Amino acid sequence: MKKLGQHFLIDKQVAEREITYADINKDDVVLEIGSGKGIITHLLAKKAKKVIAVEIDALFVEELEKKIPSNVVMIHADVLKIDFNTLPMFNKIVSNLPFQISSPVTFKLLKYPFSKAVLIYQKDFADRMIAHSGTKDYSRLSVGVYYKTHCRVLEIVLRNCFSPVPKVDSSIIEMIPRTKPPFNIIDESFFFDIVKQLFVHRRKKIKNSLEKRYNDLDGVPYLDKRVEELSPEQIGELSNLLIKRNR
């Protein structure tokens, strides 16, 4: 599955620690994205009530279906094309994510309710998830993850724990959805649209990114700054002011 950037976890101790971080118990229904050869799948099945394993490769699905326990539901599908609401209801997510779909999968997960996600990402992607304004890793991803979740790195996983061996190390990330947003937003869809628009032009000043779309920018703050200089709260302030003026 090289085309998907899939590097299979081969270190059982890392897999066991990932599941320990997720606090899996017999009341949990767990979503696993990219079950691959099943190292995480089998460990989850021993701890969880049910495992929903989504795998795009038909050969892996066929092999796993021969030996998985009865509390694992294998789904042969592209996770990016699945409506999560059509799956059995799950409350936790534990996965070693294929590198090339990390971004779209993460943004998709942020739209779905869950209690905890413990996920293995490529380290540079994980660094972007927790980055702060003013740093090189700060991005649209950083803002979205911060707004929706409490996110932290649990440990670094060395590249030789995977096969084939990737060029970089990985990180185990924990995401726990916030019970309430860290700042007030009038319209979340508008806010995330502004975030996306500004980071597409991250090296431009704010006024240059907005002036073609919004006519009245008089008195709008931060116009001479770049988006990478603004905290999520400041981007939220900007979003609220713009939507008030353009209703």
Secondary structure, 3 states (H helix, E strand, C coil): CHHHCCCEECCHHHHHHHHHHCCCCCCCEEEEECCCCCHHHHHHHHHCCEEEEEECCHHHHHHHHCCCCCCEEEEECCHHHCCHHHCCCCCEEEEECCHHHHHHHHHHHCCCCCCEEEEEEEHHHHHHHCCCCCCCCCCHHHHHHHHHEEEEEEEEECHHHEECCCCCCEEEEEEEECCCCCCCCCCHHHHHHHHHHHHHCCCCEHHHHHCCCCCCCCCCCCCCCEHHHCCHHHHHHHHHHHHHHCC
